Amino acid sequence: MVRIFKYAEEQGEKKGERKLFKTLVKGNFEGCDDKIMELIDQAEISKIEELSERISKIKDLKELEEALKH
């Protein structure tokens, strides 16, 4: 039972991280489309965390898209 609660908590944290990253992306890049949002949803949390730390250094949506794909 404890594992179920721990799993649910982890999933909630991951969802929150993705939501926050999406907010950062929308605030930093105009014209953000559904394709980018889908890539964020599919990306590993470690990738989201890495990109969150360097979001201010990413120049444009093309660069962000490439980073999410790798």
Gaussian input, Z-matrix of N, CA and C with variables (Angstrom, degrees):
# hf/3-21g

backbone

0 1
 N
 C     1     B1
 C     2     B2     1     A1
 N     3     B3     2     A2     1     D1
 C     4     B4     3     A3     2     D2
 C     5     B5     4     A4     3     D3
 N     6     B6     5     A5     4     D4
 C     7     B7     6     A6     5     D5
 C     8     B8     7     A7     6     D6
 N     9     B9     8     A8     7     D7
 C    10    B10     9     A9     8     D8
 C    11    B11    10    A10     9     D9
 N    12    B12    11    A11    10    D10
 C    13    B13    12    A12    11    D11
 C    14    B14    13    A13    12    D12
 N    15    B15    14    A14    13    D13
 C    16    B16    15    A15    14    D14
 C    17    B17    16    A16    15    D15
 N    18    B18    17    A17    16    D16
 C    19    B19    18    A18    17    D17
 C    20    B20    19    A19    18    D18
 N    21    B21    20    A20    19    D19
 C    22    B22    21    A21    20    D20
 C    23    B23    22    A22    21    D21
 N    24    B24    23    A23    22    D22
 C    25    B25    24    A24    23    D23
 C    26    B26    25    A25    24    D24
 N    27    B27    26    A26    25    D25
 C    28    B28    27    A27    26    D26
 C    29    B29    28    A28    27    D27
 N    30    B30    29    A29    28    D28
 C    31    B31    30    A30    29    D29
 C    32    B32    31    A31    30    D30
 N    33    B33    32    A32    31    D31
 C    34    B34    33    A33    32    D32
 C    35    B35    34    A34    33    D33
 N    36    B36    35    A35    34    D34
 C    37    B37    36    A36    35    D35
 C    38    B38    37    A37    36    D36
 N    39    B39    38    A38    37    D37
 C    40    B40    39    A39    38    D38
 C    41    B41    40    A40    39    D39
 N    42    B42    41    A41    40    D40
 C    43    B43    42    A42    41    D41
 C    44    B44    43    A43    42    D42
 N    45    B45    44    A44    43    D43
 C    46    B46    45    A45    44    D44
 C    47    B47    46    A46    45    D45
 N    48    B48    47    A47    46    D46
 C    49    B49    48    A48    47    D47
 C    50    B50    49    A49    48    D48
 N    51    B51    50    A50    49    D49
 C    52    B52    51    A51    50    D50
 C    53    B53    52    A52    51    D51
 N    54    B54    53    A53    52    D52
 C    55    B55    54    A54    53    D53
 C    56    B56    55    A55    54    D54
 N    57    B57    56    A56    55    D55
 C    58    B58    57    A57    56    D56
 C    59    B59    58    A58    57    D57
 N    60    B60    59    A59    58    D58
 C    61    B61    60    A60    59    D59
 C    62    B62    61    A61    60    D60
 N    63    B63    62    A62    61    D61
 C    64    B64    63    A63    62    D62
 C    65    B65    64    A64    63    D63
 N    66    B66    65    A65    64    D64
 C    67    B67    66    A66    65    D65
 C    68    B68    67    A67    66    D66
 N    69    B69    68    A68    67    D67
 C    70    B70    69    A69    68    D68
 C    71    B71    70    A70    69    D69
 N    72    B72    71    A71    70    D70
 C    73    B73    72    A72    71    D71
 C    74    B74    73    A73    72    D72
 N    75    B75    74    A74    73    D73
 C    76    B76    75    A75    74    D74
 C    77    B77    76    A76    75    D75
 N    78    B78    77    A77    76    D76
 C    79    B79    78    A78    77    D77
 C    80    B80    79    A79    78    D78
 N    81    B81    80    A80    79    D79
 C    82    B82    81    A81    80    D80
 C    83    B83    82    A82    81    D81
 N    84    B84    83    A83    82    D82
 C    85    B85    84    A84    83    D83
 C    86    B86    85    A85    84    D84
 N    87    B87    86    A86    85    D85
 C    88    B88    87    A87    86    D86
 C    89    B89    88    A88    87    D87
 N    90    B90    89    A89    88    D88
 C    91    B91    90    A90    89    D89
 C    92    B92    91    A91    90    D90
 N    93    B93    92    A92    91    D91
 C    94    B94    93    A93    92    D92
 C    95    B95    94    A94    93    D93
 N    96    B96    95    A95    94    D94
 C    97    B97    96    A96    95    D95
 C    98    B98    97    A97    96    D96
 N    99    B99    98    A98    97    D97
 C   100   B100    99    A99    98    D98
 C   101   B101   100   A100    99    D99
 N   102   B102   101   A101   100   D100
 C   103   B103   102   A102   101   D101
 C   104   B104   103   A103   102   D102
 N   105   B105   104   A104   103   D103
 C   106   B106   105   A105   104   D104
 C   107   B107   106   A106   105   D105
 N   108   B108   107   A107   106   D106
 C   109   B109   108   A108   107   D107
 C   110   B110   109   A109   108   D108
 N   111   B111   110   A110   109   D109
 C   112   B112   111   A111   110   D110
 C   113   B113   112   A112   111   D111
 N   114   B114   113   A113   112   D112
 C   115   B115   114   A114   113   D113
 C   116   B116   115   A115   114   D114
 N   117   B117   116   A116   115   D115
 C   118   B118   117   A117   116   D116
 C   119   B119   118   A118   117   D117
 N   120   B120   119   A119   118   D118
 C   121   B121   120   A120   119   D119
 C   122   B122   121   A121   120   D120
 N   123   B123   122   A122   121   D121
 C   124   B124   123   A123   122   D122
 C   125   B125   124   A124   123   D123
 N   126   B126   125   A125   124   D124
 C   127   B127   126   A126   125   D125
 C   128   B128   127   A127   126   D126
 N   129   B129   128   A128   127   D127
 C   130   B130   129   A129   128   D128
 C   131   B131   130   A130   129   D129
 N   132   B132   131   A131   130   D130
 C   133   B133   132   A132   131   D131
 C   134   B134   133   A133   132   D132
 N   135   B135   134   A134   133   D133
 C   136   B136   135   A135   134   D134
 C   137   B137   136   A136   135   D135
 N   138   B138   137   A137   136   D136
 C   139   B139   138   A138   137   D137
 C   140   B140   139   A139   138   D138
 N   141   B141   140   A140   139   D139
 C   142   B142   141   A141   140   D140
 C   143   B143   142   A142   141   D141
 N   144   B144   143   A143   142   D142
 C   145   B145   144   A144   143   D143
 C   146   B146   145   A145   144   D144
 N   147   B147   146   A146   145   D145
 C   148   B148   147   A147   146   D146
 C   149   B149   148   A148   147   D147
 N   150   B150   149   A149   148   D148
 C   151   B151   150   A150   149   D149
 C   152   B152   151   A151   150   D150
 N   153   B153   152   A152   151   D151
 C   154   B154   153   A153   152   D152
 C   155   B155   154   A154   153   D153
 N   156   B156   155   A155   154   D154
 C   157   B157   156   A156   155   D155
 C   158   B158   157   A157   156   D156
 N   159   B159   158   A158   157   D157
 C   160   B160   159   A159   158   D158
 C   161   B161   160   A160   159   D159
 N   162   B162   161   A161   160   D160
 C   163   B163   162   A162   161   D161
 C   164   B164   163   A163   162   D162
 N   165   B165   164   A164   163   D163
 C   166   B166   165   A165   164   D164
 C   167   B167   166   A166   165   D165
 N   168   B168   167   A167   166   D166
 C   169   B169   168   A168   167   D167
 C   170   B170   169   A169   168   D168
 N   171   B171   170   A170   169   D169
 C   172   B172   171   A171   170   D170
 C   173   B173   172   A172   171   D171
 N   174   B174   173   A173   172   D172
 C   175   B175   174   A174   173   D173
 C   176   B176   175   A175   174   D174
 N   177   B177   176   A176   175   D175
 C   178   B178   177   A177   176   D176
 C   179   B179   178   A178   177   D177
 N   180   B180   179   A179   178   D178
 C   181   B181   180   A180   179   D179
 C   182   B182   181   A181   180   D180
 N   183   B183   182   A182   181   D181
 C   184   B184   183   A183   182   D182
 C   185   B185   184   A184   183   D183
 N   186   B186   185   A185   184   D184
 C   187   B187   186   A186   185   D185
 C   188   B188   187   A187   186   D186
 N   189   B189   188   A188   187   D187
 C   190   B190   189   A189   188   D188
 C   191   B191   190   A190   189   D189
 N   192   B192   191   A191   190   D190
 C   193   B193   192   A192   191   D191
 C   194   B194   193   A193   192   D192
 N   195   B195   194   A194   193   D193
 C   196   B196   195   A195   194   D194
 C   197   B197   196   A196   195   D195
 N   198   B198   197   A197   196   D196
 C   199   B199   198   A198   197   D197
 C   200   B200   199   A199   198   D198
 N   201   B201   200   A200   199   D199
 C   202   B202   201   A201   200   D200
 C   203   B203   202   A202   201   D201
 N   204   B204   203   A203   202   D202
 C   205   B205   204   A204   203   D203
 C   206   B206   205   A205   204   D204
 N   207   B207   206   A206   205   D205
 C   208   B208   207   A207   206   D206
 C   209   B209   208   A208   207   D207

   B1=1.4478
   B2=1.5344
   B3=1.3112
   B4=1.4651
   B5=1.5164
   B6=1.3291
   B7=1.4681
   B8=1.5196
   B9=1.3061
   B10=1.4713
   B11=1.5194
   B12=1.3338
   B13=1.4653
   B14=1.5260
   B15=1.3276
   B16=1.4645
   B17=1.5378
   B18=1.3410
   B19=1.4632
   B20=1.5248
   B21=1.3163
   B22=1.4696
   B23=1.5232
   B24=1.3082
   B25=1.4642
   B26=1.5249
   B27=1.3270
   B28=1.4616
   B29=1.5200
   B30=1.3215
   B31=1.4640
   B32=1.5250
   B33=1.3244
   B34=1.4671
   B35=1.5134
   B36=1.3392
   B37=1.4652
   B38=1.5254
   B39=1.3108
   B40=1.4650
   B41=1.5209
   B42=1.3160
   B43=1.4637
   B44=1.5248
   B45=1.3299
   B46=1.4646
   B47=1.5181
   B48=1.3312
   B49=1.4633
   B50=1.5186
   B51=1.3189
   B52=1.4626
   B53=1.5309
   B54=1.3220
   B55=1.4626
   B56=1.5281
   B57=1.3101
   B58=1.4598
   B59=1.5281
   B60=1.3328
   B61=1.4622
   B62=1.5221
   B63=1.3141
   B64=1.4720
   B65=1.5243
   B66=1.3237
   B67=1.4620
   B68=1.5213
   B69=1.3363
   B70=1.4696
   B71=1.5230
   B72=1.3075
   B73=1.4623
   B74=1.5273
   B75=1.3200
   B76=1.4666
   B77=1.5274
   B78=1.3339
   B79=1.4547
   B80=1.5095
   B81=1.3356
   B82=1.4586
   B83=1.5244
   B84=1.3263
   B85=1.4623
   B86=1.5204
   B87=1.3145
   B88=1.4634
   B89=1.5252
   B90=1.3100
   B91=1.4498
   B92=1.5150
   B93=1.3129
   B94=1.4599
   B95=1.5245
   B96=1.3335
   B97=1.4637
   B98=1.5317
   B99=1.3179
   B100=1.4662
   B101=1.5238
   B102=1.3140
   B103=1.4653
   B104=1.5277
   B105=1.3223
   B106=1.4672
   B107=1.5329
   B108=1.3255
   B109=1.4695
   B110=1.5291
   B111=1.3172
   B112=1.4671
   B113=1.5240
   B114=1.3246
   B115=1.4655
   B116=1.5243
   B117=1.3164
   B118=1.4701
   B119=1.5177
   B120=1.3248
   B121=1.4640
   B122=1.5256
   B123=1.3152
   B124=1.4573
   B125=1.5307
   B126=1.3228
   B127=1.4656
   B128=1.5245
   B129=1.3186
   B130=1.4600
   B131=1.5349
   B132=1.3215
   B133=1.4702
   B134=1.5252
   B135=1.3099
   B136=1.4654
   B137=1.5308
   B138=1.3295
   B139=1.4722
   B140=1.5264
   B141=1.3341
   B142=1.4683
   B143=1.5259
   B144=1.3295
   B145=1.4681
   B146=1.5216
   B147=1.3359
   B148=1.4616
   B149=1.5283
   B150=1.3288
   B151=1.4624
   B152=1.5215
   B153=1.3152
   B154=1.4663
   B155=1.5220
   B156=1.3261
   B157=1.4633
   B158=1.5243
   B159=1.3190
   B160=1.4762
   B161=1.5286
   B162=1.3208
   B163=1.4671
   B164=1.5350
   B165=1.3209
   B166=1.4664
   B167=1.5260
   B168=1.3260
   B169=1.4652
   B170=1.5302
   B171=1.3188
   B172=1.4583
   B173=1.5225
   B174=1.3284
   B175=1.4629
   B176=1.5289
   B177=1.3336
   B178=1.4618
   B179=1.5265
   B180=1.3195
   B181=1.4633
   B182=1.5284
   B183=1.2924
   B184=1.4682
   B185=1.5316
   B186=1.3126
   B187=1.4626
   B188=1.5294
   B189=1.3177
   B190=1.4577
   B191=1.5235
   B192=1.3096
   B193=1.4680
   B194=1.5245
   B195=1.3147
   B196=1.4642
   B197=1.5285
   B198=1.3087
   B199=1.4689
   B200=1.5312
   B201=1.3184
   B202=1.4611
   B203=1.5262
   B204=1.3104
   B205=1.4575
   B206=1.5297
   B207=1.3220
   B208=1.4783
   B209=1.4891
   A1=110.73
   A2=115.94
   A3=119.91
   A4=110.39
   A5=116.94
   A6=120.27
   A7=111.56
   A8=116.79
   A9=120.55
   A10=110.00
   A11=116.52
   A12=120.07
   A13=110.96
   A14=116.69
   A15=120.64
   A16=110.26
   A17=116.52
   A18=121.07
   A19=110.66
   A20=117.04
   A21=121.31
   A22=110.44
   A23=116.70
   A24=120.90
   A25=110.63
   A26=117.57
   A27=121.45
   A28=111.34
   A29=116.89
   A30=120.67
   A31=110.64
   A32=116.80
   A33=120.94
   A34=111.70
   A35=116.57
   A36=120.45
   A37=110.48
   A38=117.11
   A39=120.74
   A40=110.90
   A41=116.23
   A42=120.60
   A43=110.21
   A44=116.12
   A45=120.85
   A46=112.16
   A47=116.62
   A48=120.42
   A49=111.12
   A50=116.50
   A51=120.03
   A52=110.90
   A53=116.28
   A54=120.63
   A55=110.23
   A56=117.34
   A57=121.20
   A58=110.67
   A59=116.75
   A60=119.67
   A61=111.18
   A62=116.74
   A63=120.13
   A64=110.67
   A65=116.37
   A66=120.56
   A67=110.67
   A68=116.68
   A69=120.90
   A70=111.08
   A71=116.70
   A72=121.23
   A73=110.40
   A74=116.88
   A75=120.39
   A76=111.48
   A77=116.86
   A78=120.52
   A79=113.95
   A80=116.64
   A81=120.81
   A82=114.64
   A83=117.32
   A84=120.31
   A85=110.41
   A86=115.70
   A87=119.98
   A88=109.00
   A89=116.05
   A90=120.69
   A91=114.00
   A92=116.74
   A93=121.03
   A94=108.88
   A95=116.74
   A96=119.79
   A97=112.53
   A98=114.72
   A99=121.25
   A100=111.94
   A101=117.06
   A102=120.84
   A103=110.77
   A104=115.99
   A105=120.93
   A106=109.67
   A107=116.66
   A108=120.41
   A109=111.16
   A110=117.08
   A111=121.32
   A112=110.73
   A113=116.73
   A114=120.24
   A115=110.67
   A116=116.66
   A117=120.56
   A118=109.62
   A119=117.37
   A120=121.08
   A121=112.16
   A122=117.14
   A123=121.47
   A124=113.31
   A125=117.00
   A126=120.69
   A127=111.82
   A128=114.69
   A129=120.98
   A130=108.53
   A131=115.16
   A132=120.00
   A133=110.69
   A134=118.18
   A135=120.48
   A136=110.92
   A137=116.92
   A138=121.26
   A139=109.89
   A140=116.98
   A141=121.60
   A142=109.78
   A143=116.52
   A144=120.72
   A145=110.91
   A146=117.05
   A147=121.35
   A148=111.00
   A149=116.47
   A150=120.18
   A151=111.95
   A152=118.06
   A153=121.08
   A154=110.83
   A155=115.45
   A156=120.43
   A157=112.51
   A158=116.45
   A159=118.62
   A160=113.88
   A161=116.80
   A162=121.19
   A163=111.40
   A164=117.56
   A165=119.75
   A166=112.50
   A167=117.29
   A168=120.78
   A169=112.53
   A170=117.06
   A171=120.96
   A172=108.16
   A173=116.48
   A174=121.79
   A175=114.54
   A176=117.06
   A177=119.57
   A178=110.90
   A179=114.98
   A180=120.58
   A181=112.04
   A182=117.75
   A183=121.58
   A184=109.91
   A185=116.32
   A186=120.86
   A187=110.58
   A188=116.62
   A189=121.04
   A190=110.66
   A191=116.33
   A192=121.08
   A193=110.64
   A194=117.12
   A195=121.05
   A196=110.94
   A197=116.86
   A198=120.87
   A199=111.64
   A200=117.26
   A201=120.95
   A202=111.56
   A203=117.83
   A204=121.76
   A205=112.25
   A206=117.52
   A207=120.49
   A208=111.76
   D1=-39.26
   D2=179.01
   D3=-62.75
   D4=-37.96
   D5=179.00
   D6=-63.73
   D7=-35.26
   D8=178.75
   D9=-64.64
   D10=-44.54
   D11=179.22
   D12=-65.72
   D13=-40.74
   D14=179.34
   D15=-63.47
   D16=-42.48
   D17=177.88
   D18=-61.72
   D19=-45.38
   D20=-179.99
   D21=-62.38
   D22=-40.01
   D23=178.72
   D24=-64.48
   D25=-44.51
   D26=178.69
   D27=-61.41
   D28=-42.22
   D29=179.82
   D30=-63.94
   D31=-39.05
   D32=177.41
   D33=-63.71
   D34=-40.32
   D35=178.54
   D36=-65.28
   D37=-42.20
   D38=179.23
   D39=-62.58
   D40=-42.31
   D41=178.91
   D42=-62.37
   D43=-39.96
   D44=178.95
   D45=-65.76
   D46=-39.88
   D47=178.35
   D48=-64.27
   D49=-42.55
   D50=178.39
   D51=-63.39
   D52=-42.94
   D53=-179.49
   D54=-62.65
   D55=-43.94
   D56=179.15
   D57=-63.50
   D58=-42.53
   D59=179.54
   D60=-64.14
   D61=-40.10
   D62=176.95
   D63=-60.41
   D64=-40.32
   D65=177.89
   D66=-63.12
   D67=-42.48
   D68=177.59
   D69=-61.42
   D70=-43.93
   D71=-179.06
   D72=-64.03
   D73=-47.06
   D74=179.72
   D75=-61.40
   D76=-35.54
   D77=-179.83
   D78=-75.03
   D79=-25.70
   D80=-176.59
   D81=-98.17
   D82=-19.02
   D83=-175.16
   D84=-133.54
   D85=120.75
   D86=175.18
   D87=-76.36
   D88=149.71
   D89=176.17
   D90=77.44
   D91=20.80
   D92=178.75
   D93=-63.64
   D94=128.44
   D95=-174.71
   D96=-110.02
   D97=178.26
   D98=-177.97
   D99=-64.19
   D100=-29.00
   D101=-179.67
   D102=-60.74
   D103=-43.98
   D104=178.74
   D105=-65.12
   D106=-42.53
   D107=179.86
   D108=-62.44
   D109=-37.89
   D110=177.42
   D111=-66.33
   D112=-40.68
   D113=177.89
   D114=-63.09
   D115=-38.43
   D116=177.44
   D117=-64.15
   D118=-43.24
   D119=179.22
   D120=-62.43
   D121=-30.97
   D122=-177.13
   D123=-88.93
   D124=-18.06
   D125=-174.84
   D126=-71.84
   D127=150.11
   D128=174.08
   D129=-65.92
   D130=149.29
   D131=179.65
   D132=-60.56
   D133=-35.58
   D134=178.91
   D135=-61.35
   D136=-36.45
   D137=177.88
   D138=-68.69
   D139=-41.82
   D140=178.09
   D141=-60.25
   D142=-44.61
   D143=179.63
   D144=-62.97
   D145=-43.62
   D146=179.25
   D147=-60.91
   D148=-47.65
   D149=-178.32
   D150=-69.62
   D151=-30.62
   D152=177.26
   D153=-61.56
   D154=-37.37
   D155=-179.36
   D156=-69.60
   D157=-27.08
   D158=-177.23
   D159=-118.76
   D160=22.42
   D161=-177.44
   D162=-58.67
   D163=-35.34
   D164=-177.83
   D165=-71.35
   D166=-15.75
   D167=-179.92
   D168=-94.97
   D169=-9.79
   D170=179.04
   D171=-79.38
   D172=126.07
   D173=-170.80
   D174=-77.65
   D175=-39.60
   D176=-174.70
   D177=-155.61
   D178=175.80
   D179=-177.94
   D180=-64.36
   D181=-32.36
   D182=178.64
   D183=-62.15
   D184=-45.07
   D185=178.79
   D186=-64.80
   D187=-40.89
   D188=177.97
   D189=-63.34
   D190=-43.52
   D191=179.44
   D192=-60.26
   D193=-44.48
   D194=178.77
   D195=-63.27
   D196=-41.81
   D197=179.05
   D198=-63.72
   D199=-37.97
   D200=179.41
   D201=-70.11
   D202=-29.77
   D203=-178.77
   D204=-76.35
   D205=-22.21
   D206=-177.13
   D207=-102.64

